[in-house]
Amino acid sequence: MALLTNNAIFANARDPDILTDFVVPPGIDPNTITRQYFTYTGFRYATKANLTGRTSSLFFTATKKEFPALEGQGLSVAKILYPPSVINPPIYHPRSSELLIVLQGTIEVGFVDTTNKLFVQTLQPNDLFVFPKGLVHFQRNTRSDRCAVSLAVFGSSNPGAVLIGSSVFGSGIDAEILAKAFKTDPETISKIIKANE
């Protein structure tokens, strides 16, 4: 009788560990780094943003692109401003979970797990909600008379963002293929594609 062994292979997808206190971009002398390197003031402009007439949310991000001190730290942040009754359409982050913190207003959130179960919750200021890594999720300002504000904290300095609508309908996939996939006709798919341009 042959002896069978269980050889498991594990994969780990996350920001790599760094071997120094922090990462200094190439070409910058580490001796010139000051406290300013560790300070990000980009969210100050969010308070001055005009949301009048906007039909989509406004994002202010602090990833390693905007805030190089985040490189290797395994996190990033986005401040999201939601005009009245506006949604953040279905999206997922391939490299990170997301912790959403409501700062102002009422926001309905939800995600779909891999069994297609929908989890929906309505959040008030100071409530937190977690979107697991790689799962499709959305947010919606439930109020038609006021704006909402949230802070999204990601477990990666580069979480990635895949908008479902634009990645499917703006990708160039043939309308007939999409029509079969969504059990509709090519004309309907063509209208959706035009709406995503």
N, CA, C and O of each residue as an XYZ file, in Angstrom:
788
protein
N       0.854     -1.177      0.000
C       0.000      0.000      0.000
C       0.899      1.238      0.000
O       1.840      1.342      0.787
N       0.595      2.145     -0.874
C       1.389      3.369     -0.972
C       0.953      4.356      0.103
O      -0.226      4.460      0.441
N       1.918      5.062      0.617
C       1.639      6.092      1.621
C       1.433      7.420      0.904
O       2.313      7.884      0.178
N       0.266      8.029      1.109
C      -0.019      9.316      0.503
C       0.293     10.423      1.486
O      -0.036     10.329      2.669
N       0.918     11.456      1.000
C       1.199     12.598      1.873
C       0.443     13.805      1.356
O       0.137     13.909      0.169
N       0.159     14.686      2.245
C      -0.551     15.916      1.888
C       0.475     17.032      1.802
O       0.942     17.539      2.822
N       0.817     17.404      0.599
C       1.762     18.494      0.395
C       0.983     19.744      0.019
O       0.508     19.863     -1.111
N       0.852     20.653      0.932
C       0.107     21.884      0.688
C       1.039     22.961      0.158
O       2.188     23.083      0.585
N       0.527     23.724     -0.764
C       1.259     24.861     -1.297
C       0.519     26.103     -0.860
O      -0.681     26.233     -1.101
N       1.220     27.012     -0.222
C       0.602     28.227      0.273
C       1.091     29.418     -0.539
O       2.266     29.504     -0.899
N       0.190     30.316     -0.813
C       0.531     31.558     -1.497
C       0.230     32.713     -0.564
O      -0.749     32.686      0.181
N       1.067     33.713     -0.611
C       0.873     34.871      0.250
C       0.939     36.121     -0.615
O       1.994     36.462     -1.148
N      -0.204     36.808     -0.752
C      -0.244     38.023     -1.565
C      -0.444     39.224     -0.653
O      -1.544     39.463     -0.154
N       0.606     39.959     -0.445
C       0.544     41.159      0.391
C       1.740     42.023      0.060
O       2.618     41.623     -0.704
N       1.767     43.222      0.647
C       2.934     44.073      0.444
C       4.155     43.372      1.030
O       4.067     42.777      2.104
N       5.286     43.432      0.344
C       6.485     42.770      0.879
C       6.997     43.478      2.129
O       6.851     44.691      2.286
N       7.602     42.683      3.015
C       8.232     43.275      4.192
C       9.465     44.055      3.753
O      10.152     43.684      2.802
N       9.726     45.137      4.465
C      10.920     45.915      4.172
C      11.958     45.608      5.239
O      11.619     45.191      6.346
N      13.211     45.816      4.904
C      14.306     45.485      5.815
C      14.915     46.723      6.449
O      15.961     46.647      7.094
N      14.262     47.865      6.267
C      14.715     49.117      6.859
C      13.537     49.751      7.578
O      12.415     49.253      7.481
N      13.768     50.824      8.286
C      12.680     51.498      8.998
C      11.619     52.027      8.047
O      10.426     51.963      8.345
N      12.044     52.544      6.917
C      11.141     53.054      5.896
C      11.873     53.054      4.562
O      13.096     52.919      4.509
N      11.103     53.209      3.477
C      11.670     53.171      2.131
C      11.887     54.594      1.626
O      10.994     55.438      1.696
N      13.070     54.837      1.125
C      13.401     56.137      0.529
C      13.427     55.934     -0.984
O      14.114     55.038     -1.474
N      12.684     56.759     -1.732
C      12.670     56.611     -3.193
C      14.072     56.726     -3.785
O      14.924     57.432     -3.246
N      14.308     56.031     -4.894
C      15.612     56.112     -5.562
C      15.937     57.557     -5.929
O      15.062     58.320     -6.339
N      17.195     57.915     -5.776
C      17.641     59.253     -6.134
C      17.529     60.273     -5.017
O      17.952     61.416     -5.186
N      16.969     59.888     -3.880
C      16.852     60.814     -2.744
C      17.829     60.376     -1.657
O      17.856     59.208     -1.266
N      18.610     61.301     -1.185
C      19.565     61.028     -0.116
C      18.793     60.839      1.200
O      18.095     61.758      1.629
N      18.902     59.669      1.848
C      18.191     59.427      3.104
C      18.475     60.475      4.182
O      17.653     60.691      5.073
N      19.640     61.123      4.099
C      19.984     62.136      5.104
C      19.192     63.436      4.917
O      19.200     64.302      5.792
N      18.513     63.568      3.781
C      17.713     64.775      3.545
C      16.254     64.586      3.959
O      15.463     65.526      3.881
N      15.893     63.383      4.397
C      14.504     63.106      4.801
C      14.198     63.835      6.111
O      14.953     63.752      7.080
N      13.066     64.555      6.113
C      12.620     65.271      7.313
C      11.212     64.806      7.662
O      10.680     63.896      7.026
N      10.619     65.418      8.653
C       9.248     65.072      9.060
C       8.244     65.315      7.938
O       7.182     64.693      7.909
N       8.576     66.214      7.018
C       7.679     66.506      5.900
C       7.463     65.270      5.025
O       6.390     65.104      4.446
N       8.467     64.410      4.925
C       8.348     63.189      4.134
C       7.226     62.301      4.666
O       6.583     61.585      3.899
N       6.995     62.344      5.953
C       6.002     61.497      6.614
C       4.657     62.203      6.801
O       3.779     61.690      7.494
N       4.496     63.358      6.196
C       3.272     64.157      6.331
C       2.576     64.265      4.983
O       3.213     64.537      3.965
N       1.271     64.051      4.985
C       0.470     64.188      3.771
C      -0.655     65.174      4.052
O      -1.407     65.001      5.011
N      -0.773     66.199      3.228
C      -1.787     67.234      3.451
C      -2.831     67.280      2.331
O      -3.633     68.213      2.276
N      -2.830     66.296      1.450
C      -3.732     66.293      0.304
C      -5.207     66.266      0.649
O      -6.030     66.701     -0.157
N      -5.568     65.767      1.827
C      -6.984     65.701      2.202
C      -7.532     67.070      2.603
O      -8.747     67.236      2.711
N      -6.665     68.044      2.822
C      -7.145     69.393      3.157
C      -8.030     69.945      2.052
O      -8.983     70.679      2.315
N      -7.708     69.587      0.807
C      -8.463     70.098     -0.333
C      -9.860     69.489     -0.414
O     -10.740     70.042     -1.073
N     -10.066     68.366      0.244
C     -11.382     67.718      0.225
C     -12.437     68.595      0.875
O     -13.597     68.573      0.464
N     -12.059     69.358      1.872
C     -13.039     70.196      2.563
C     -13.465     71.382      1.704
O     -14.489     72.006      1.979
N     -12.696     71.698      0.673
C     -13.012     72.833     -0.201
C     -13.699     72.388     -1.495
O     -14.033     73.220     -2.338
N     -13.910     71.083     -1.651
C     -14.478     70.568     -2.899
C     -15.939     70.959     -3.043
O     -16.703     70.930     -2.079
N     -16.311     71.321     -4.251
C     -17.695     71.672     -4.551
C     -18.395     70.440     -5.112
O     -18.019     69.947     -6.176
N     -19.403     69.942     -4.414
C     -20.120     68.752     -4.854
C     -21.422     69.083     -5.580
O     -22.148     68.180     -5.996
N     -21.715     70.352     -5.731
C     -22.960     70.767     -6.378
C     -23.034     70.224     -7.801
O     -22.133     70.439     -8.612
N     -24.112     69.524     -8.083
C     -24.336     68.998     -9.420
C     -23.565     67.739     -9.775
O     -23.740     67.211    -10.873
N     -22.727     67.247     -8.892
C     -21.960     66.027     -9.180
C     -22.873     64.815     -9.152
O     -23.773     64.725     -8.317
N     -22.640     63.886    -10.067
C     -23.404     62.644    -10.109
C     -22.565     61.439     -9.693
O     -23.001     60.292     -9.797
N     -21.359     61.722     -9.224
C     -20.495     60.648     -8.746
C     -19.719     61.142     -7.528
O     -19.609     62.343     -7.282
N     -19.192     60.198     -6.784
C     -18.401     60.536     -5.603
C     -17.073     61.152     -6.021
O     -16.628     61.003     -7.159
N     -16.464     61.835     -5.091
C     -15.177     62.460     -5.326
C     -14.163     61.803     -4.389
O     -14.369     61.752     -3.176
N     -13.065     61.300     -4.962
C     -12.057     60.579     -4.192
C     -10.788     61.402     -4.053
O     -10.329     62.028     -5.009
N     -10.236     61.393     -2.871
C      -8.912     61.948     -2.602
C      -8.101     60.787     -2.041
O      -8.425     60.266     -0.973
N      -7.049     60.375     -2.750
C      -6.312     59.191     -2.330
C      -4.936     59.520     -1.788
O      -4.300     60.501     -2.172
N      -4.509     58.669     -0.889
C      -3.144     58.713     -0.369
C      -2.602     57.293     -0.459
O      -2.643     56.530      0.506
N      -2.089     56.955     -1.652
C      -1.412     55.684     -1.867
C       0.075     55.994     -1.977
O       0.480     57.146     -1.825
N       0.877     54.993     -2.237
C       2.316     55.248     -2.338
C       2.639     56.188     -3.496
O       3.702     56.810     -3.506
N       1.729     56.301     -4.479
C       1.940     57.229     -5.591
C       1.880     58.674     -5.104
O       2.750     59.477     -5.443
N       0.856     59.013     -4.309
C       0.688     60.384     -3.826
C       1.505     60.670     -2.569
O       1.884     61.812     -2.310
N       1.769     59.630     -1.800
C       2.416     59.776     -0.493
C       3.514     58.713     -0.384
O       3.291     57.664      0.221
N       4.704     58.968     -0.963
C       5.760     57.961     -1.049
C       6.156     57.321      0.282
O       6.680     56.207      0.287
N       5.921     57.990      1.403
C       6.278     57.405      2.701
C       5.477     56.138      2.999
O       5.844     55.382      3.899
N       4.386     55.889      2.259
C       3.589     54.679      2.465
C       4.246     53.437      1.868
O       3.888     52.316      2.231
N       5.200     53.623      0.960
C       5.874     52.480      0.342
C       6.415     51.544      1.418
O       7.179     51.959      2.289
N       6.011     50.283      1.349
C       6.481     49.277      2.297
C       5.746     49.253      3.624
O       6.002     48.372      4.445
N       4.843     50.190      3.859
C       4.144     50.255      5.147
C       2.864     49.415      5.164
O       2.290     49.190      6.229
N       2.416     48.954      4.005
C       1.263     48.060      3.947
C      -0.078     48.736      4.186
O      -1.017     48.099      4.662
N      -0.175     50.031      3.857
C      -1.465     50.704      4.004
C      -1.561     51.905      3.090
O      -0.555     52.441      2.624
N      -2.799     52.317      2.844
C      -3.104     53.542      2.119
C      -4.496     53.983      2.540
O      -5.216     53.241      3.209
N      -4.874     55.199      2.142
C      -6.126     55.794      2.620
C      -6.787     56.560      1.471
O      -6.108     57.080      0.585
N      -8.110     56.619      1.502
C      -8.856     57.471      0.565
C      -9.946     58.181      1.354
O     -10.604     57.583      2.206
N     -10.127     59.468      1.059
C     -11.253     60.216      1.610
C     -12.274     60.314      0.497
O     -11.950     60.717     -0.620
N     -13.530     59.938      0.805
C     -14.568     59.877     -0.220
C     -15.688     60.845      0.151
O     -16.221     60.804      1.260
N     -16.033     61.713     -0.792
C     -17.137     62.651     -0.626
C     -18.284     62.188     -1.513
O     -18.109     62.005     -2.718
N     -19.460     61.999     -0.914
C     -20.631     61.515     -1.632
C     -21.671     62.622     -1.725
O     -22.223     63.017     -0.698
N     -21.961     63.139     -2.919
C     -23.089     64.063     -3.052
C     -24.390     63.343     -2.673
O     -24.397     62.117     -2.556
N     -25.482     64.077     -2.480
C     -26.759     63.441     -2.130
C     -27.164     62.356     -3.137
O     -27.061     62.546     -4.349
N     -27.622     61.222     -2.612
C     -28.162     60.095     -3.392
C     -27.181     59.467     -4.378
O     -27.612     58.763     -5.291
N     -25.898     59.695     -4.227
C     -24.905     59.171     -5.168
C     -24.377     57.822     -4.684
O     -24.293     57.569     -3.483
N     -24.025     56.962     -5.642
C     -23.449     55.658     -5.316
C     -21.983     55.606     -5.733
O     -21.549     56.332     -6.628
N     -21.241     54.743     -5.072
C     -19.959     54.280     -5.587
C     -20.280     52.942     -6.213
O     -20.644     52.004     -5.504
N     -20.154     52.829     -7.524
C     -20.575     51.598     -8.204
C     -19.741     50.399     -7.776
O     -18.675     50.561     -7.183
N     -20.225     49.192     -8.075
C     -19.500     47.977     -7.693
C     -18.029     48.015     -8.128
O     -17.696     48.365     -9.260
N     -17.177     47.645     -7.190
C     -15.723     47.720     -7.350
C     -15.097     46.619     -6.511
O     -15.738     46.103     -5.595
N     -13.875     46.257     -6.801
C     -13.120     45.408     -5.876
C     -11.652     45.809     -5.914
O     -11.177     46.424     -6.870
N     -10.949     45.444     -4.849
C      -9.524     45.746     -4.716
C      -8.774     44.410     -4.683
O      -8.883     43.664     -3.711
N      -8.019     44.107     -5.739
C      -7.375     42.798     -5.825
C      -6.264     42.562     -4.798
O      -5.929     41.413     -4.510
N      -5.692     43.627     -4.248
C      -4.555     43.452     -3.350
C      -4.823     43.886     -1.919
O      -3.888     43.991     -1.126
N      -6.099     44.145     -1.565
C      -6.319     44.683     -0.228
C      -7.760     44.543      0.235
O      -8.699     44.578     -0.561
N      -7.906     44.384      1.532
C      -9.203     44.582      2.160
C      -9.371     46.092      2.352
O      -8.422     46.856      2.172
N     -10.576     46.511      2.717
C     -10.852     47.936      2.915
C     -11.663     48.107      4.187
O     -12.659     47.415      4.395
N     -11.237     49.022      5.029
C     -11.986     49.382      6.226
C     -12.578     50.756      5.978
O     -11.842     51.730      5.823
N     -13.915     50.846      5.937
C     -14.602     52.109      5.674
C     -15.074     52.700      6.999
O     -15.709     52.018      7.803
N     -14.761     53.964      7.215
C     -15.163     54.688      8.421
C     -16.029     55.854      7.985
O     -15.577     56.700      7.212
N     -17.265     55.918      8.464
C     -18.154     57.011      8.098
C     -17.844     58.213      8.986
O     -17.859     58.112     10.213
N     -17.565     59.345      8.355
C     -17.278     60.577      9.090
C     -18.494     61.486      9.181
O     -18.667     62.209     10.162
N     -19.340     61.446      8.146
C     -20.499     62.339      8.091
C     -21.573     61.699      7.221
O     -21.258     61.100      6.192
N     -22.831     61.816      7.620
C     -23.943     61.347      6.805
C     -24.309     59.903      7.073
O     -23.852     59.295      8.041
N     -25.143     59.366      6.197
C     -25.612     57.986      6.282
C     -25.240     57.280      4.990
O     -25.604     57.729      3.903
N     -24.517     56.179      5.107
C     -24.029     55.468      3.927
C     -24.461     54.006      4.012
O     -24.223     53.328      5.011
N     -25.104     53.538      2.939
C     -25.422     52.118      2.835
C     -24.249     51.453      2.128
O     -23.772     51.945      1.105
N     -23.788     50.338      2.674
C     -22.660     49.610      2.103
C     -23.062     48.160      1.900
O     -23.998     47.664      2.528
N     -22.347     47.494      1.019
C     -22.609     46.078      0.831
C     -21.512     45.414      0.039
O     -20.790     46.064     -0.717
N     -21.392     44.097      0.222
C     -20.480     43.308     -0.597
C     -21.097     41.950     -0.866
O     -22.008     41.511     -0.164
N     -20.583     41.291     -1.898
C     -21.041     39.968     -2.290
C     -19.885     39.003     -2.088
O     -18.775     39.238     -2.567
N     -20.160     37.888     -1.357
C     -19.087     36.910     -1.142
C     -19.019     35.931     -2.322
O     -19.760     36.075     -3.294
N     -18.145     34.958     -2.233
C     -17.932     34.034     -3.355
C     -19.056     33.026     -3.530
O     -19.048     32.258     -4.492
N     -20.030     33.013     -2.610
C     -21.222     32.175     -2.795
C     -22.393     33.011     -3.300
O     -23.526     32.533     -3.348
N     -22.120     34.260     -3.675
C     -23.123     35.227     -4.148
C     -24.082     35.673     -3.059
O     -25.197     36.104     -3.353
N     -23.662     35.577     -1.805
C     -24.473     36.093     -0.697
C     -24.168     37.586     -0.546
O     -23.006     37.993     -0.519
N     -25.227     38.391     -0.448
C     -25.099     39.834     -0.315
C     -25.175     40.227      1.159
O     -26.089     39.815      1.874
N     -24.210     41.024      1.604
C     -24.191     41.562      2.966
C     -24.360     43.079      2.849
O     -23.514     43.751      2.259
N     -25.449     43.622      3.410
C     -25.747     45.052      3.312
C     -25.924     45.623      4.710
O     -26.503     44.978      5.585
N     -25.421     46.840      4.916
C     -25.538     47.501      6.224
C     -25.659     49.006      5.993
O     -25.063     49.544      5.059
N     -26.426     49.678      6.841
C     -26.513     51.131      6.814
C     -25.670     51.674      7.958
O     -25.837     51.274      9.111
N     -24.761     52.594      7.629
C     -23.800     53.117      8.600
C     -24.070     54.578      8.916
O     -24.493     55.352      8.058
N     -23.819     54.930     10.145
C     -23.930     56.304     10.645
C     -22.517     56.810     10.965
O     -21.568     56.028     10.932
N     -22.364     58.099     11.272
C     -21.035     58.609     11.628
C     -20.381     57.790     12.743
O     -21.026     57.406     13.719
N     -19.092     57.540     12.568
C     -18.229     56.784     13.471
C     -18.415     55.274     13.380
O     -17.764     54.540     14.124
N     -19.287     54.783     12.488
C     -19.406     53.347     12.247
C     -18.297     52.904     11.296
O     -17.824     53.680     10.466
N     -17.896     51.651     11.433
C     -16.875     51.048     10.579
C     -17.464     49.819      9.901
O     -18.348     49.160     10.449
N     -16.970     49.518      8.711
C     -17.392     48.325      7.972
C     -16.196     47.828      7.184
O     -15.444     48.627      6.626
N     -16.013     46.513      7.132
C     -14.872     45.963      6.394
C     -15.362     45.251      5.140
O     -16.324     44.485      5.168
N     -14.657     45.533      4.022
C     -14.875     44.833      2.768
C     -13.693     43.866      2.610
O     -12.554     44.313      2.475
N     -13.942     42.554      2.626
C     -12.841     41.606      2.477
C     -12.120     41.756      1.135
O     -12.713     42.165      0.136
N     -10.856     41.423      1.136
C     -10.002     41.553     -0.043
C     -10.593     40.816     -1.241
O     -11.000     39.659     -1.140
N     -10.629     41.513     -2.379
C     -11.021     40.887     -3.628
C     -12.509     40.689     -3.837
O     -12.906     40.128     -4.858
N     -13.360     41.136     -2.896
C     -14.801     40.945     -3.061
C     -15.460     42.219     -3.594
O     -15.092     43.330     -3.213
N     -16.428     42.036     -4.473
C     -17.150     43.149     -5.076
C     -17.981     43.852     -4.000
O     -18.684     43.206     -3.224
N     -17.888     45.193     -3.967
C     -18.625     45.959     -2.963
C     -19.073     47.299     -3.521
O     -18.654     47.706     -4.605
N     -19.930     47.981     -2.766
C     -20.472     49.272     -3.191
C     -20.780     50.114     -1.962
O     -20.824     49.609     -0.841
N     -20.995     51.417     -2.194
C     -21.462     52.341     -1.158
C     -22.487     53.272     -1.777
O     -22.447     53.553     -2.975
N     -23.420     53.754     -0.936
C     -24.452     54.674     -1.425
C     -24.824     55.656     -0.328
O     -25.086     55.270      0.812
N     -24.841     56.930     -0.690
C     -25.347     57.957      0.217
C     -26.867     57.842      0.189
O     -27.488     58.092     -0.844
N     -27.468     57.468      1.312
C     -28.913     57.237      1.349
C     -29.715     58.519      1.472
O     -30.935     58.502      1.312
N     -29.052     59.623      1.751
C     -29.766     60.887      1.926
C     -29.830     61.650      0.615
O     -28.843     61.729     -0.117
N     -31.004     62.214      0.318
C     -31.172     63.021     -0.893
C     -30.987     64.505     -0.615
O     -31.024     65.329     -1.529
N     -30.785     64.842      0.676
C     -30.706     66.253      1.046
C     -29.360     66.680      1.613
O     -29.180     67.854      1.939
N     -28.410     65.756      1.739
C     -27.098     66.160      2.271
C     -25.990     65.223      1.810
O     -26.234     64.086      1.405
N     -24.781     65.730      1.884
C     -23.596     64.969      1.495
C     -23.182     64.014      2.605
O     -23.598     64.154      3.756
N     -22.371     63.058      2.245
C     -21.781     62.130      3.208
C     -20.274     62.090      2.950
O     -19.806     62.403      1.855
N     -19.530     61.699      3.983
C     -18.062     61.628      3.884
C     -17.598     60.366      4.586
O     -18.081     60.033      5.668
N     -16.654     59.662      3.961
C     -16.064     58.487      4.608
C     -14.560     58.489      4.393
O     -14.026     59.205      3.546
N     -13.904     57.668      5.184
C     -12.473     57.437      5.064
C     -12.299     55.941      4.826
O     -12.803     55.126      5.598
N     -11.593     55.582      3.771
C     -11.332     54.178      3.462
C      -9.863     53.895      3.739
O      -8.980     54.573      3.213
N      -9.610     52.896      4.564
C      -8.242     52.504      4.902
C      -7.995     51.136      4.273
O      -8.768     50.198      4.469
N      -6.899     51.038      3.510
C      -6.568     49.813      2.788
C      -5.347     49.135      3.391
O      -4.447     49.798      3.906
N      -5.325     47.819      3.324
C      -4.211     47.041      3.850
C      -3.098     46.841      2.841
O      -2.447     45.796      2.836
N      -2.869     47.827      1.986
C      -1.805     47.778      0.992
C      -1.474     49.207      0.590
O      -2.353     50.068      0.574
N      -0.219     49.461      0.269
C       0.148     50.793     -0.208
C      -0.272     50.994     -1.660
O      -0.193     52.104     -2.186
N      -0.722     49.908     -2.313
C      -1.211     49.965     -3.691
C      -2.325     48.927     -3.842
O      -2.095     47.859     -4.410
N      -3.548     49.229     -3.335
C      -4.611     48.221     -3.289
C      -5.187     47.835     -4.647
O      -5.742     46.747     -4.797
N      -5.062     48.712     -5.632
C      -5.700     48.467     -6.920
C      -7.199     48.706     -6.817
O      -7.776     48.572     -5.738
N      -7.822     49.054     -7.913
C      -9.264     49.287     -7.947
C      -9.793     48.853     -9.300
O      -9.377     49.374    -10.334
N     -10.707     47.905     -9.290
C     -11.317     47.423    -10.518
C     -12.802     47.756    -10.459
O     -13.555     47.138     -9.707
N     -13.217     48.739    -11.259
C     -14.630     49.098    -11.369
C     -15.295     48.085    -12.285
O     -14.918     47.950    -13.449
N     -16.279     47.378    -11.762
C     -16.895     46.288    -12.511
C     -17.483     46.771    -13.833
O     -17.189     46.202    -14.885
N     -18.311     47.814    -13.791
C     -18.964     48.301    -15.014
C     -17.982     48.693    -16.095
O     -18.082     48.218    -17.227
N     -17.035     49.555    -15.763
C     -16.111     50.026    -16.805
C     -15.107     48.957    -17.209
O     -14.654     48.958    -18.354
N     -14.740     48.038    -16.305
C     -13.792     47.000    -16.706
C     -14.457     45.967    -17.613
O     -13.785     45.373    -18.456
N     -15.760     45.742    -17.457
C     -16.456     44.796    -18.330
C     -16.939     45.486    -19.604
O     -16.675     45.021    -20.713
N     -17.652     46.609    -19.430
C     -18.282     47.250    -20.580
C     -17.396     48.276    -21.273
O     -17.749     48.766    -22.345
N     -16.272     48.604    -20.693
C     -15.343     49.526    -21.328
C     -14.073     48.855    -21.787
O     -13.113     49.526    -22.166
N     -14.058     47.527    -21.757
C     -12.839     46.771    -22.029
C     -12.612     46.440    -23.497
O     -11.501     46.087    -23.890
N     -13.661     46.553    -24.310
C     -13.532     46.163    -25.708
C     -13.973     44.739    -25.973
O     -13.853     44.259    -27.100
N     -14.487     44.043    -24.952
C     -15.023     42.699    -25.173
C     -16.196     42.826    -26.148
O     -17.037     43.715    -26.009
N     -16.241     41.941    -27.121
C     -17.280     41.974    -28.142
C     -18.678     41.961    -27.515
O     -18.932     41.223    -26.563
N     -19.581     42.786    -28.057
C     -20.946     42.917    -27.525
C     -21.700     41.591    -27.559
O     -22.525     41.331    -26.683
N     -21.430     40.745    -28.563
C     -22.117     39.446    -28.622
C     -21.701     38.544    -27.466
O     -22.529     37.833    -26.898
N     -20.424     38.575    -27.122
C     -19.947     37.773    -25.984
C     -20.613     38.262    -24.703
O     -21.090     37.461    -23.900
N     -20.644     39.582    -24.515
C     -21.273     40.137    -23.317
C     -22.767     39.863    -23.293
O     -23.329     39.600    -22.229
N     -23.418     39.920    -24.447
C     -24.854     39.642    -24.520
C     -25.140     38.214    -24.069
O     -26.096     37.978    -23.330
N     -24.323     37.261    -24.505
C     -24.515     35.872    -24.077
C     -24.231     35.720    -22.589
O     -24.953     35.020    -21.879
N     -23.175     36.378    -22.122
C     -22.811     36.269    -20.702
C     -23.893     36.840    -19.792
O     -24.157     36.302    -18.716
N     -24.521     37.940    -20.233
C     -25.533     38.597    -19.410
C     -26.960     38.246    -19.840
O     -27.927     38.840    -19.363
N     -27.078     37.266    -20.754
C     -28.377     36.770    -21.203
C     -29.293     37.897    -21.695
O     -30.440     38.029    -21.270
N     -28.748     38.689    -22.592
C     -29.504     39.790    -23.198
C     -29.105     39.893    -24.661
O     -28.463     38.985    -25.189
N     -29.468     40.965    -25.315
C     -29.168     41.116    -26.738
C     -28.011     42.103    -26.938
O     -27.744     42.930    -26.066
N     -27.326     42.017    -28.081
C     -26.191     42.905    -28.357
C     -26.552     44.393    -28.358
O     -25.723     45.231    -28.003
N     -27.793     44.727    -28.757
C     -28.205     46.130    -28.769
C     -28.206     46.717    -27.359
O     -27.748     47.839    -27.141
N     -28.723     45.952    -26.415
C     -28.733     46.400    -25.017
C     -27.310     46.577    -24.520
O     -26.998     47.569    -23.863
N     -26.451     45.627    -24.827
C     -25.038     45.718    -24.419
C     -24.382     46.934    -25.062
O     -23.598     47.622    -24.409
N     -24.685     47.212    -26.321
C     -24.112     48.384    -26.986
C     -24.521     49.669    -26.284
O     -23.710     50.588    -26.174
N     -25.751     49.756    -25.809
C     -26.200     50.927    -25.062
C     -25.434     51.074    -23.756
O     -25.059     52.180    -23.366
N     -25.206     49.954    -23.085
C     -24.454     49.986    -21.818
C     -23.011     50.405    -22.079
O     -22.442     51.193    -21.324
N     -22.423     49.878    -23.146
C     -21.040     50.238    -23.509
C     -20.951     51.741    -23.767
O     -20.024     52.394    -23.286
N     -21.894     52.291    -24.512
C     -21.898     53.741    -24.785
C     -22.024     54.539    -23.504
O     -21.397     55.590    -23.371
N     -22.823     54.061    -22.556
C     -23.001     54.755    -21.278
C     -21.731     54.736    -20.440
O     -21.554     55.594    -19.575
N     -20.844     53.775    -20.678
C     -19.600     53.656    -19.916
C     -18.419     54.334    -20.601
O     -17.293     54.261    -20.109
N     -18.667     54.998    -21.739
C     -17.559     55.679    -22.451
C     -17.237     57.005    -21.823
O     -16.340     57.707    -22.289
